[in-house]
Amino acid sequence: MRKIKVVMVTVAFVMN
Protein backbone atom coordinates (compact mmCIF):
# COMPACT_ATOMS: atom_id res chain seq x y z
CA MET A 1 0.00 0.00 0.00
CA ARG A 2 1.26 3.47 -0.80
CA LYS A 3 0.12 4.85 2.54
CA ILE A 4 2.47 2.48 4.36
CA LYS A 5 5.37 3.62 2.21
CA VAL A 6 4.54 7.27 2.90
CA VAL A 7 4.36 6.56 6.64
CA MET A 8 7.72 4.76 6.58
CA VAL A 9 9.32 7.66 4.71
CA THR A 10 7.80 10.18 7.11
CA VAL A 11 8.96 8.23 10.17
CA ALA A 12 12.45 7.88 8.71
CA PHE A 13 12.55 11.61 7.98
CA VAL A 14 11.41 12.50 11.51
CA MET A 15 13.86 10.05 13.10
CA ASN A 16 16.64 11.71 11.11
GIPE-V769463 format. One record per residue. N is the residue number from 0. PHI is phi as a letter, one per 20 degrees, with the letter a starting at -180 (* if undefined). PSI is psi in whole degrees, -180 to 180 (999 if undefined). D_FIRST is the distance of its C-alpha to the first C-alpha in Angstrom with 1 decimal. Layout:
BEGIN
N_PHI_PSI_D_FIRST ; N_PHI_PSI_D_FIRST
END
This chain:
BEGIN
0_*_141_0.0 ; 1_f_-35_3.8 ; 2_g_-41_5.5 ; 3_f_-41_5.6 ; 4_f_-43_6.8 ; 5_f_-43_9.1 ; 6_f_-44_10.3 ; 7_f_-42_11.2 ; 8_f_-42_13.0 ; 9_f_-45_14.7 ; 10_f_-44_15.9 ; 11_f_-40_17.1 ; 12_f_-42_18.9 ; 13_f_-41_20.5 ; 14_f_-30_21.6 ; 15_f_999_23.2
END
